[in-house]
Amino acid sequence: MAIGVWISLFAYFAVMIAIGVYAMRTSTSSSEDYMLGGRSLSPKVAALSAGASDMSGWLLLGLPGALYVSGLGSAWIGIGLLVGAFFNWTLVAPRLREQTVHYGNAITIPSFLANRFPTQALSLRTVSAIVIVIFFAVYTASGLVAGGKLFESAFAGIFNFGGLSDYAVGIVITLGVVLVYTVVGGFLAVSMTDFVQGCIMMLALVIMPLVVLFGEGGGGFAQASQTLNEVDPNLLSWTEGLTIIGWLSAVTWGLGYFGQPHIIVRFMAIRTLKDVPTARNIGMSWMAISLIGAVSLGIFGRAYAVRNGMDIQDPETIFIILSDLLFHPLITGFLYAALLAAVMSTISSQLLVSSSSLTEDFYRLFLRKEASDRECVNVGRLCVVLVGLVAAVIASDPNSQVLALVSNAWAGFGAAFGPLIILSLMWPRTNGAGALAGMIAGAGTVMIWISLGWNGEFMGGPGVYEIIPGFIAAWVAIMVVSLATADAGEYQAISR
């Protein structure tokens, strides 16, 4: 491994840890500081933090891998996400920022739901915290799988620690660095590192497709199109071979945005309500550029591999392989850092949200109601480590697929929280009974759907993405139960 790669990687690690130390000195004195950054995020930090924590390793591994295999038909996932993110910023962000303050200055999603629906406060906090911890353990595992794949592909044979494989070493190093800056600096450290990581990710996704297309061995758009048509004309078609069910399963990824705790918690932390439109514009621009880059990498990476006789065993590693092949070691190290940035930005956010729920919605609620802020911060740090270790166990299988793990967790959150967040913010008639029914129906439907394998094959045809039945079940349950039970007057109008 060239020394230039190590220089770039160690510089990246050092910057992330330095940010964590800075955040520790700036914003870890109270629970609100540690878990929500004191609601002080600027628009650019909030926007890129939401984006970077959203995209994770699937942006540089899972999505390009899907495009590499299936062609432009898989790009509908990105389109669905772009539309979903826009409506999330437009409909949810301003209302959530305002109402979480209005309803008791809630600093976690479960505590907001408990304050919004006091008749079911305890049940909502408990169930939502359980859902968060379960699905985030799986989601965090997907990021660790991506880190493991990077070390397995890029550093093969270099590490030999106590008989651990390169994949296992990758998991350990990725989780170790994330734990350092997350445990030390809390939400502010996570958000600030997300901003830096978001910039690195976007730059990498601009550079890589351009070099693949126009660098040595590329041949430009015309040559790439000719090569792909020779392999399979359907690779360049948006619709050929795509069923209605397949299309719906791709675009409905966008529904998941409304219920992702690690994303919408950024809305709660924005400095002021007036900053939301600016943050939305920055976030959507970043997302559009990054998704176009990831789609281009997958589809044109396939053309490059075919033209140059490359045998790609795992399509999800195309970014890693091309980084090593096409660039100077210093740039290769930067690109590896971009992948780690995608992975670590999401892992850190998920660990912190899980920790917040365990601390505020279990420890403080059931074990130590009189716990001080300092005690809760320390318990939160311990919970970050515990959830990280559970995720590492889940990720220990080197045959795990990043996109598969992400899709399961994404659907679980989207169905459990998405309809509930939208309706609790926008439909005053929503009551506690309906909220609880919707959360259980959404999460339960997703789990059952996955366990029955209907996301892979449904009624003899292609599988239906589990977020579709889960989202519908939750929405219907909330409305039906709310209308069938008494209005307890839980909604509080905000005076202007």
C-alpha positions as CSV (number, residue, x, y, z in Angstrom):
1,M,0.0,0.0,0.0
2,A,1.5,3.3,-1.1
3,I,2.5,5.7,1.6
4,G,0.3,8.5,0.0
5,V,-2.8,6.5,0.8
6,W,-1.9,6.3,4.5
7,I,-1.1,10.0,4.6
8,S,-4.5,10.9,3.3
9,L,-6.3,8.4,5.6
10,F,-4.5,9.4,8.7
11,A,-5.0,13.1,8.0
12,Y,-8.7,12.4,7.7
13,F,-8.9,10.4,10.9
14,A,-6.9,13.2,12.7
15,V,-9.3,15.9,11.5
16,M,-12.4,13.9,12.7
17,I,-11.0,13.3,16.1
18,A,-9.9,16.9,16.4
19,I,-13.4,18.1,15.7
20,G,-14.7,15.7,18.4
21,V,-12.3,17.3,20.9
22,Y,-13.3,20.8,19.9
23,A,-17.0,19.9,20.3
24,M,-16.4,18.4,23.7
25,R,-15.0,21.7,24.9
26,T,-17.8,23.6,23.3
27,S,-21.1,21.8,23.7
28,T,-21.3,18.8,26.1
29,S,-22.3,20.4,29.4
30,S,-26.0,19.4,29.3
31,S,-28.2,16.7,27.7
32,E,-29.6,19.2,25.2
33,D,-26.0,20.2,24.2
34,Y,-24.8,16.6,23.9
35,M,-27.8,15.2,22.1
36,L,-29.0,18.2,20.1
37,G,-26.1,20.6,19.9
38,G,-28.0,23.2,21.9
39,R,-30.3,23.8,18.8
40,S,-27.5,25.9,17.3
41,L,-26.8,24.4,13.9
42,S,-26.2,26.9,11.0
43,P,-28.1,26.2,7.8
44,K,-25.1,24.8,5.9
45,V,-24.1,22.5,8.8
46,A,-27.7,21.3,9.3
47,A,-28.1,20.7,5.5
48,L,-24.9,18.8,4.9
49,S,-25.2,17.0,8.2
50,A,-28.7,15.8,7.3
51,G,-27.4,14.8,3.8
52,A,-24.3,13.0,4.9
53,S,-25.9,11.1,7.8
54,D,-28.7,10.1,5.3
55,M,-26.5,8.8,2.5
56,S,-24.1,6.5,4.3
57,G,-21.9,3.9,2.5
58,W,-24.7,2.9,0.2
59,L,-24.2,6.1,-1.8
60,L,-20.7,5.0,-2.8
61,L,-21.1,1.3,-2.6
62,G,-24.8,0.1,-2.7
63,L,-26.3,2.5,-5.3
64,P,-23.3,2.3,-7.8
65,G,-23.4,-1.5,-7.3
66,A,-27.1,-1.6,-8.2
67,L,-26.5,0.6,-11.3
68,Y,-23.5,-1.5,-12.3
69,V,-25.7,-4.7,-12.3
70,S,-29.1,-3.4,-13.4
71,G,-28.4,-0.2,-15.3
72,L,-30.5,3.0,-15.3
73,G,-33.6,1.2,-14.0
74,S,-32.1,1.3,-10.5
75,A,-31.7,5.1,-10.7
76,W,-35.4,5.4,-9.8
77,I,-34.2,4.8,-6.2
78,G,-32.3,8.1,-6.4
79,I,-35.1,10.0,-8.0
80,G,-37.6,8.8,-5.3
81,L,-35.1,9.8,-2.6
82,L,-34.7,13.3,-4.2
83,V,-38.4,13.9,-4.3
84,G,-38.9,12.5,-0.8
85,A,-36.1,14.6,0.7
86,F,-37.6,17.8,-0.9
87,F,-41.0,17.2,0.7
88,N,-39.3,16.3,4.0
89,W,-37.5,19.6,4.1
90,T,-40.6,21.5,2.9
91,L,-43.4,19.8,5.0
92,V,-41.6,18.3,8.1
93,A,-38.6,20.5,8.8
94,P,-40.2,23.8,9.7
95,R,-43.1,22.2,11.6
96,L,-40.8,19.8,13.5
97,R,-38.4,22.6,14.5
98,E,-41.3,24.7,15.8
99,Q,-43.4,22.1,17.5
100,T,-40.6,20.2,19.3
101,V,-39.9,23.5,21.1
102,H,-43.6,24.2,21.6
103,Y,-44.3,20.8,23.1
104,G,-42.0,20.8,26.1
105,N,-38.7,21.5,24.3
106,A,-38.4,17.8,23.3
107,I,-34.8,16.8,22.4
108,T,-35.6,13.3,21.0
109,I,-38.3,12.0,18.7
110,P,-39.8,9.7,21.3
111,S,-40.0,12.6,23.8
112,F,-41.7,14.8,21.2
113,L,-44.3,12.1,20.5
114,A,-44.8,11.7,24.3
115,N,-45.3,15.4,24.7
116,R,-47.6,15.7,21.7
117,F,-49.8,12.7,22.8
118,P,-49.7,12.8,26.7
119,T,-52.5,10.2,27.0
120,Q,-50.1,7.6,25.6
121,A,-46.8,9.2,26.6
122,L,-45.2,6.2,28.4
123,S,-46.3,3.7,25.7
124,L,-45.1,5.9,22.8
125,R,-41.7,6.6,24.4
126,T,-41.2,3.0,25.1
127,V,-42.3,1.5,21.8
128,S,-40.5,4.2,19.7
129,A,-37.3,3.8,21.6
130,I,-37.4,0.0,21.0
131,V,-38.0,0.6,17.3
132,I,-35.2,3.1,17.1
133,V,-32.6,0.8,18.8
134,I,-33.6,-2.4,16.9
135,F,-33.6,-0.8,13.4
136,F,-30.6,1.4,14.1
137,A,-28.6,-1.7,15.1
138,V,-29.2,-3.1,11.7
139,Y,-28.7,0.3,9.9
140,T,-25.4,0.9,11.8
141,A,-24.3,-2.6,10.8
142,S,-24.7,-1.7,7.1
143,G,-22.2,1.1,7.6
144,L,-19.7,-1.2,9.3
145,V,-20.2,-3.7,6.4
146,A,-19.1,-0.9,4.0
147,G,-16.1,-0.2,6.2
148,G,-15.2,-3.8,6.3
149,K,-15.5,-4.1,2.5
150,L,-13.2,-1.1,2.0
151,F,-10.4,-2.7,4.1
152,E,-11.0,-6.2,2.6
153,S,-10.8,-4.8,-1.0
154,A,-8.2,-2.1,-0.7
155,F,-5.9,-3.4,2.0
156,A,-5.9,-7.2,1.3
157,G,-3.2,-9.0,3.2
158,I,-1.8,-5.9,5.0
159,F,-3.4,-6.4,8.4
160,N,-2.9,-9.5,10.5
161,F,-4.1,-8.7,14.0
162,G,-4.7,-11.8,16.2
163,G,-6.0,-13.8,13.2
164,L,-8.6,-11.2,12.3
165,S,-9.5,-10.9,8.6
166,D,-9.1,-7.7,6.7
167,Y,-12.9,-7.4,6.8
168,A,-13.0,-7.7,10.6
169,V,-10.1,-5.2,11.0
170,G,-12.1,-2.8,8.8
171,I,-15.1,-3.0,11.1
172,V,-13.0,-2.5,14.2
173,I,-11.1,0.5,12.8
174,T,-14.2,2.2,11.4
175,L,-16.2,1.7,14.6
176,G,-13.3,2.7,16.7
177,V,-12.8,6.1,15.1
178,V,-16.5,6.8,15.1
179,L,-16.8,6.0,18.8
180,V,-13.9,8.3,19.7
181,Y,-15.4,11.5,18.2
182,T,-19.1,10.6,18.9
183,V,-18.5,9.6,22.6
184,V,-16.3,12.6,23.2
185,G,-18.1,15.4,21.3
186,G,-21.7,14.3,21.0
187,F,-24.2,15.9,18.6
188,L,-22.1,18.9,17.7
189,A,-19.1,16.8,16.9
190,V,-21.3,14.5,14.8
191,S,-22.8,17.4,12.9
192,M,-19.5,19.2,12.3
193,T,-17.8,16.1,11.1
194,D,-20.9,15.4,8.9
195,F,-20.4,18.8,7.3
196,V,-16.7,18.1,6.4
197,Q,-17.6,14.5,5.4
198,G,-20.4,15.7,3.2
199,C,-18.0,18.0,1.3
200,I,-15.5,15.2,0.8
201,M,-18.3,12.8,-0.4
202,M,-19.6,15.3,-3.0
203,L,-16.2,16.1,-4.3
204,A,-15.3,12.4,-4.7
205,L,-18.6,11.8,-6.6
206,V,-17.8,14.6,-9.0
207,I,-14.2,13.6,-9.6
208,M,-14.6,9.8,-10.0
209,P,-17.2,9.7,-12.9
210,L,-15.3,12.4,-14.8
211,V,-12.0,10.4,-14.6
212,V,-13.8,7.2,-15.5
213,L,-15.3,8.8,-18.5
214,F,-12.6,11.0,-19.8
215,G,-9.4,9.6,-18.3
216,E,-7.2,7.0,-19.8
217,G,-9.2,4.0,-20.9
218,G,-12.5,5.8,-20.6
219,G,-13.5,6.9,-24.1
220,G,-16.2,9.5,-23.2
221,F,-19.9,9.3,-23.4
222,A,-20.1,7.9,-26.9
223,Q,-17.7,5.0,-26.2
224,A,-19.3,4.2,-22.9
225,S,-22.8,4.1,-24.5
226,Q,-21.6,1.8,-27.3
227,T,-19.9,-0.5,-24.8
228,L,-23.0,-0.7,-22.6
229,N,-25.3,-1.3,-25.6
230,E,-23.1,-4.2,-26.7
231,V,-23.3,-5.8,-23.2
232,D,-27.0,-5.2,-22.7
233,P,-29.1,-2.5,-24.4
234,N,-31.4,-2.4,-21.3
235,L,-28.6,-1.0,-19.2
236,L,-29.2,2.4,-20.7
237,S,-33.0,2.2,-20.5
238,W,-35.0,3.8,-17.6
239,T,-38.0,1.5,-18.1
240,E,-37.1,-1.5,-20.2
241,G,-37.7,-4.7,-18.2
242,L,-39.0,-2.6,-15.3
243,T,-42.3,-3.8,-13.9
244,I,-44.8,-1.5,-12.2
245,I,-44.1,-3.2,-8.9
246,G,-40.3,-2.8,-9.5
247,W,-40.8,0.9,-10.3
248,L,-42.9,1.4,-7.2
249,S,-40.5,-0.4,-5.0
250,A,-37.7,1.9,-6.2
251,V,-39.4,5.3,-6.1
252,T,-41.1,4.6,-2.7
253,W,-37.7,4.8,-1.0
254,G,-38.6,8.5,-0.8
255,L,-41.4,7.7,1.6
256,G,-38.8,6.6,4.1
257,Y,-37.4,10.2,4.7
258,F,-40.3,11.3,6.8
259,G,-39.5,8.7,9.5
260,Q,-35.7,8.6,9.7
261,P,-34.8,9.8,13.2
262,H,-31.1,10.5,12.4
263,I,-32.2,12.8,9.6
264,I,-35.2,14.6,11.1
265,V,-33.4,15.3,14.3
266,R,-31.3,17.8,12.3
267,F,-34.4,19.7,11.7
268,M,-34.9,20.0,15.4
269,A,-31.4,21.3,15.9
270,I,-31.4,24.1,13.2
271,R,-30.6,27.5,14.8
272,T,-33.9,29.2,13.9
273,L,-37.1,28.6,11.9
274,K,-36.0,31.2,9.4
275,D,-32.9,29.2,8.6
276,V,-34.9,26.2,7.3
277,P,-35.4,27.4,3.6
278,T,-31.7,28.2,3.3
279,A,-30.8,24.8,4.7
280,R,-33.3,23.1,2.4
281,N,-31.7,24.7,-0.7
282,I,-28.2,23.8,0.3
283,G,-29.2,20.3,1.2
284,M,-31.1,19.6,-2.0
285,S,-28.3,20.9,-4.1
286,W,-25.8,18.7,-2.4
287,M,-28.1,15.7,-2.7
288,A,-28.7,16.2,-6.4
289,I,-25.0,16.5,-7.2
290,S,-24.1,13.5,-5.1
291,L,-26.9,11.2,-6.5
292,I,-26.0,12.1,-10.1
293,G,-22.4,11.3,-9.3
294,A,-23.3,7.9,-7.8
295,V,-25.5,7.0,-10.7
296,S,-22.8,8.0,-13.2
297,L,-20.2,6.0,-11.3
298,G,-22.2,2.8,-11.4
299,I,-23.3,3.0,-15.0
300,F,-20.1,4.3,-16.5
301,G,-18.0,2.2,-14.2
302,R,-19.6,-0.9,-15.8
303,A,-18.6,0.4,-19.2
304,Y,-15.0,1.1,-18.0
305,A,-14.7,-2.4,-16.5
306,V,-15.9,-4.1,-19.7
307,R,-13.7,-2.0,-22.0
308,N,-10.6,-2.8,-19.9
309,G,-11.3,-6.5,-19.3
310,M,-11.8,-6.1,-15.5
311,D,-13.4,-8.9,-13.5
312,I,-15.5,-7.3,-10.7
313,Q,-16.4,-10.0,-8.3
314,D,-18.5,-7.7,-6.0
315,P,-20.2,-4.8,-7.9
316,E,-20.5,-2.9,-4.6
317,T,-16.7,-2.5,-4.6
318,I,-16.5,-0.7,-8.0
319,F,-15.7,2.7,-6.2
320,I,-12.9,1.1,-4.2
321,I,-11.4,-0.7,-7.2
322,L,-11.4,2.3,-9.5
323,S,-10.0,4.6,-6.7
324,D,-7.0,2.3,-6.5
325,L,-6.6,1.9,-10.2
326,L,-7.0,5.4,-11.6
327,F,-5.5,7.8,-9.2
328,H,-2.3,8.9,-7.5
329,P,-2.0,7.4,-4.0
330,L,-2.7,10.7,-2.3
331,I,-5.9,11.1,-4.2
332,T,-6.7,7.4,-3.7
333,G,-6.4,7.9,0.0
334,F,-8.7,10.9,-0.3
335,L,-11.3,8.8,-2.1
336,Y,-11.0,6.1,0.5
337,A,-11.6,8.8,3.1
338,A,-14.7,9.9,1.2
339,L,-16.1,6.3,1.5
340,L,-15.2,6.3,5.2
341,A,-16.8,9.7,5.5
342,A,-20.1,8.3,4.0
343,V,-20.0,5.4,6.4
344,M,-18.9,7.2,9.5
345,S,-21.2,10.2,9.1
346,T,-24.2,7.9,9.2
347,I,-22.9,5.5,11.9
348,S,-22.2,8.4,14.2
349,S,-25.6,9.9,13.8
350,Q,-27.4,6.6,14.3
351,L,-25.4,5.8,17.4
352,L,-26.1,9.2,18.9
353,V,-29.9,8.9,18.2
354,S,-30.0,5.4,19.6
355,S,-28.0,6.6,22.7
356,S,-30.4,9.5,23.1
357,S,-33.4,7.2,23.1
358,L,-31.8,4.8,25.5
359,T,-30.8,7.6,27.9
360,E,-33.9,9.8,27.8
361,D,-36.5,7.2,27.1
362,F,-35.3,4.3,29.2
363,Y,-32.7,5.3,31.7
364,R,-34.1,8.7,32.8
365,L,-37.7,7.5,32.4
366,F,-37.5,4.1,34.3
367,L,-34.3,3.9,36.2
368,R,-33.1,7.4,37.4
369,K,-35.8,10.0,37.0
370,E,-33.7,12.4,39.1
371,A,-30.5,11.9,37.1
372,S,-28.5,15.0,36.5
373,D,-27.5,16.3,33.1
374,R,-23.9,15.3,33.6
375,E,-25.0,11.8,34.5
376,C,-27.2,11.5,31.5
377,V,-24.3,12.7,29.2
378,N,-22.1,9.9,30.6
379,V,-24.8,7.3,30.3
380,G,-25.4,8.5,26.7
381,R,-21.7,7.9,26.0
382,L,-21.9,4.4,27.4
383,C,-25.0,3.6,25.3
384,V,-23.1,4.8,22.1
385,V,-20.5,2.1,22.8
386,L,-23.1,-0.6,23.5
387,V,-25.1,0.0,20.4
388,G,-21.9,0.1,18.3
389,L,-20.8,-3.3,19.6
390,V,-24.2,-4.9,18.8
391,A,-24.0,-3.5,15.3
392,A,-20.5,-4.9,14.9
393,V,-21.8,-8.4,15.8
394,I,-24.6,-8.0,13.1
395,A,-22.0,-6.9,10.6
396,S,-19.6,-9.7,11.2
397,D,-20.8,-11.7,8.2
398,P,-18.6,-10.7,5.3
399,N,-21.3,-11.8,2.8
400,S,-23.7,-9.1,4.0
401,Q,-24.9,-6.7,1.3
402,V,-24.9,-3.0,2.2
403,L,-28.0,-2.1,0.1
404,A,-30.0,-5.0,1.6
405,L,-29.3,-4.0,5.2
406,V,-30.0,-0.3,4.5
407,S,-33.3,-1.1,2.7
408,N,-34.7,-3.1,5.6
409,A,-33.8,-0.5,8.2
410,W,-34.9,2.4,6.0
411,A,-38.3,0.7,5.5
412,G,-38.7,0.0,9.2
413,F,-38.2,3.6,10.2
414,G,-40.1,5.0,7.3
415,A,-43.2,2.9,8.1
416,A,-43.0,3.2,11.9
417,F,-42.4,6.9,12.1
418,G,-43.1,8.5,8.7
419,P,-47.0,8.6,8.7
420,L,-47.0,9.4,12.4
421,I,-44.6,12.3,12.1
422,I,-46.5,13.8,9.2
423,L,-50.0,13.4,10.8
424,S,-48.9,14.5,14.2
425,L,-47.5,17.7,12.7
426,M,-50.3,18.4,10.2
427,W,-53.5,16.7,11.3
428,P,-54.8,18.0,14.7
429,R,-57.3,15.1,15.0
430,T,-54.4,12.6,15.5
431,N,-54.6,11.3,19.1
432,G,-52.5,9.1,21.3
433,A,-54.3,5.9,20.6
434,G,-54.0,6.4,16.8
435,A,-50.3,7.3,17.1
436,L,-49.5,4.1,19.1
437,A,-51.6,2.0,16.7
438,G,-49.8,3.5,13.7
439,M,-46.3,3.0,15.0
440,I,-47.0,-0.7,15.9
441,A,-48.8,-1.4,12.6
442,G,-46.0,0.2,10.5
443,A,-43.1,-1.5,12.3
444,G,-44.9,-4.8,12.6
445,T,-45.9,-4.9,8.9
446,V,-42.4,-4.3,7.8
447,M,-41.0,-7.1,10.1
448,I,-43.6,-9.6,8.9
449,W,-43.2,-8.7,5.3
450,I,-39.4,-9.3,5.5
451,S,-39.8,-12.5,7.5
452,L,-42.2,-13.9,4.9
453,G,-39.8,-13.0,2.1
454,W,-42.4,-11.0,0.3
455,N,-39.8,-8.3,-0.4
456,G,-38.0,-10.8,-2.6
457,E,-41.0,-12.6,-4.2
458,F,-44.7,-11.8,-3.9
459,M,-47.5,-13.9,-5.2
460,G,-45.3,-15.5,-7.8
461,G,-44.0,-12.2,-9.1
462,P,-41.3,-9.7,-8.1
463,G,-41.0,-8.7,-4.5
464,V,-42.7,-5.6,-3.1
465,Y,-40.5,-3.3,-1.1
466,E,-41.7,-3.6,2.5
467,I,-42.1,0.2,3.0
468,I,-45.1,0.2,0.8
469,P,-47.4,-2.0,2.9
470,G,-45.8,-0.7,6.1
471,F,-46.4,2.9,5.3
472,I,-50.0,2.3,4.1
473,A,-50.8,0.1,7.2
474,A,-49.5,2.8,9.6
475,W,-51.3,5.7,7.8
476,V,-54.6,3.8,7.8
477,A,-54.2,2.7,11.5
478,I,-53.5,6.2,12.7
479,M,-56.5,7.7,10.9
480,V,-59.0,4.9,11.7
481,V,-58.1,4.6,15.4
482,S,-57.9,8.4,15.9
483,L,-61.4,8.8,14.4
484,A,-62.8,5.8,16.2
485,T,-61.6,7.1,19.6
486,A,-62.3,10.3,21.6
487,D,-60.4,13.4,20.8
488,A,-58.5,14.0,24.0
489,G,-57.6,17.6,23.1
490,E,-53.9,16.8,22.8
491,Y,-53.2,19.2,20.0
492,Q,-51.9,22.6,21.0
493,A,-52.3,25.4,18.5
494,I,-49.2,27.6,18.1
495,S,-50.1,31.3,18.3
496,R,-48.5,33.5,15.7
